[in-house]
Amino acid sequence: MSAAERWLAARGVWKVQLLVREDNVAVRTFYERLGYRDTRSICLQKVIEGSGVDGAGSGFGRIGRSVLCRAHDGAGGTRPDPETRA
């Protein structure tokens, strides 16, 4: 994880967010020991029609695509999240 964090930081990424199921205590504990904290947020999801995923079941076992996003300030730079970074 530290190598991944260094790689991200070298590319200007200042925040990492993870999705971990609430009942997955072992994984939550692992990341908490690395300094990650519960942001008390919820994750909303919608399966998009025509995406090739039928929406049935939990989606376990499917290969999906992830997107890493950074907020931009409109002038080509990134801006911090006002709620979590000064």
N, C-alpha and C positions, 0 to 999 in steps of 0.2 A: 504494500500500500504506500509506503514512503516513496518508492521509486515512481509510482503513478502520480503521487502528489507533486513530486519534484518536476516531473514531465509536464504536468498541467500548469504549475506555477511558472515554468520557463516560457510558456506560451500565453501568459497573461490571465490565466483562469485563477480567480481568487476565492472561489467557493465550490465545494463539492457537496452534492446532495445525493443521498441514497434512498432507495425504496426498499424497505424491509417490512415484512408482515409483522403486525403487532405481536402475534403469538409465537414468533420465531425468536425465542429468548436467547438461544446460543449465538445467533448471528448478531442480535442487538448488543449483547454483552461484548462480543468480539470488537465491534466498531466503537462502542463506548470506551473500551480500554485504549483505543487509538485516539481518543479525544473527540469523537463525533457525539453530538448531543441531539436529543429529541427536540424538534422545533415546534411540536404540538400543532402540526399542520395535518390536513387531510389531502388525500390524492383522489381526484375525480377522474373517471375513465369513461370513454365512450368508444365502442368498436364502430369504425366507420364502414358504412355499406360500400361494397365494391372493393374492399381492401384485401379480399382473399381469406379473411378470417370470418368464420360463421357466427361468432359471438356466443356459441354454446359452451358451457363448462367454464373452467377456470383459466384456460389458456396454457396450463402447464404442458411442457413437452413441445411446444411450438417454438420455432425460431422466429424471433421478431426483429424489428429494427428499433434502435434507440437514437435519440438526437440529443446532442449536448448543445445547450443554448447559452449565449451570453447576452445580457442586455446591452444595447448600444445607446449612446447619448445623442445620436443624430449627426455628430461631427466626426464620426469614424472611431471614436474611442469607446471604451466600455464604462459603464457607470455602476457604482455599488448599489446594492439593494438597500433602500433607506431604512428598512426595518432591522437589518442584521449587521450593517457595517457603517461605521461613522464616516 
